[in-house]
């Protein structure tokens, strides 16, 4: 859903991407791709729609259906910064890429994961990024381009162990963020529609149990 709640993007198994006007319930644009498994759709600013498939990441004008840009990456995940000026992508080589969306330039490359990075989430109101690898959640300080928190997650851990870990994340980030003057809101850690995070490790469900 677009940030102004006016439009909805959907994709079917035939790789047809449709844009819907939520007020009139009309299909205003259809973008047709061939033999691509559409993985994610995100609305940006200036009528942009970001589309990831198994082979590419493209940017479309969702009102005209015209292609704006194709990134030379095969992303395993992506997310847009809260101001929609930056894009972060990841791959199955453990690499995270940060992009400027004015000229589509690559700003930096972040390494540290092993294997696929399956989830990415910008935190609101602060220059932090949460990434999820095979069994690892890492939090990155994008202002200083280095890792803030790293924790190995075993998929067999109990809810209590997971909750203790998340509490530890909150404490460590709060200490780190004193220099920014922000008050930590732990729900920021899951403020993303990226299903990779919830499917692999149900952060939101753990918080709701508190």
N, C-alpha and C positions, 0 to 999 in steps of 0.2 A: 504494500500500500504506500502511495506517495506521502510525503511529509505533510501535505495539506489535506490529506484524507479524501482527495477527489478522484484518484485513479487507482486501479488494481491491475497488477500484471500477473498473468498465468501462462503456463506452458503445458502442452500435452505430449503424449508419447511420440507423436509424429513431428516433434520439434517446431510446432507452431506456437509462437508467442503472441498473446492477445492482450491488448490494453482496453480496460473497461472504465467507462464513466460511471462512478458509483451513484450519482444522482439520477441519471437517466437509465442506468443499467444497459447502456448500449456499448457495443464493441466499436471503438473509434479507430483502432489501428491493429493490423495483423502483420507480424514479422515472420517470414518463413525461412527456416534453416533446413539443411538436408543432412540426414543421417547423423545428427548430433544429439547426445543425451544432455539435455539442459539440467544443470545442477542448481543454479541459484540465480535469482533476479533481485536487483536492488535499484531503487530510484535514487538518482543524484539530483543536482540542481540544473537549471537551464534546460529542462525537458530531456534530461539524459536518463537512459536505462542501462545498467551494467548487467551483462549476461555472461555467465560462465557455463562451459560445457566440458566434455571430456577432452577437448582438444584446444580450446582457446578461451580468451576473455575479450568480449567485444563491447563497445559503447554505441548505443543507438539513440537517435532522436525518437522518443516514443510517440510523438504526435504526428511526425511525417513518415516514420518508418525508414528513414535513411541512416546508413551506417556512418558513424563519426570517426571511430578509431578501433584498431585491433592491437591488443597487447601481445608481444611475443613471449607468452608464458602459457603453461598448461596448469592452471591453478587447482589446488586441492581445496582451497578456501579463499574467501575474500571478505573485506568489510570496508565501509566508508567512514571517514572521520565525522564527528558530529557536525562540523561546519561544511561537510561535503567537498572540501578542497583537497583532501588527500585520500588515496586508496592504498590499502595494504593487501597483498596477495601472498600465498604460500604454495609450496610444491611438495612432492614426495621425496625430495632430497634433503629435507630438513631446513630449507631456506625460506626466509621471509623477505619480501621486497616491499619497499615503501615508494609510492609514486606521487608526483605532483600532477594535479588534474587540470592545471591551466595550460601547460604545454605537453602533458603526458610524459614528462621526464622522470627517470628513476632517481630518487633522492638518496636511497641507501639500501644496502643488503645486510640482513641480520642473520647470523648463523648460531646454532647452539642445540637445535633439535636433531634427533636421529630418526630417519624414516619420515613418513607423511605427517605434515602439520594439518590436522583435520578441523581445527576451529580457530577463529580469530575474532577478537572483539575489542574495539576502542572503548576506553572508559570516558564517560562524560566529564567535561569541565577540567580535565587534567591530562597531561601528555603521557598517558600510560596505555599500554597495549597488553592484552592477555592472549596467549597462544596455547593451543593444546596439541601435543604430539602423541606418539603411540601410548605412552604411559606417563607423560610429563605435562604439567601445567607450568608455564613460565610467564612472569610479568616483566615487561620491558619499560624502561624509562626512555621514551622517544626523544626527550629533550637532551639527554646525555648519551643516547644510543648505546646503552648497556643494560645488562640484565639486572633486575632488582630482586626478584624472587625466583627460585627454582625448587621444585619439589617432585620427587618420584611418586606416582600414584599407582598403587597396585589395584587392579580391577576387583580383587576379592576382599578389599577392605570393608569393614562394617560401616554403617551410617555414622556411628559414633566416632570412629576414626576419621572419616571424611569430614565430619563437622568440626572436629578438633583441628584438622588441617586448615579448613576454611577460616576458623577463628584465628589461627596463627597467621594466615595471609592478611586478615584485617588488621591485626596488630602491627605487623611488619610494614604494610603499606602506610598505615597511619603515621608511624614513626618517620618513614621516608618522606611523606607528604607535608610534614610540618614546615619544610622549607618553601612549599608552594602556598601555604595558608588555606588549604582546603580541608573540609571535614569529610572523612571517608564515609561513603554510603555503600555498604557491602552489596546492595542490589545492583550497583554499577557493574559488578563483576559478571552479571548475567544479563545485562541490558542489550541483548543482541537477538535477532530472530534466527541466527545461524543454528540450525538443528544439530550440527555436529557436536556442539557442546552438550546439549541435553541428552542426545542419544548415547554418547560415550561416557558421560559422567553427569548425572542429573543434579547439577548445582542448585537449580531453582527449587527442586523438590526438597532438598536438604534444608534450604533456608526456610521453606514454608512449614517445616516440622517444628521450628523453634517457637 
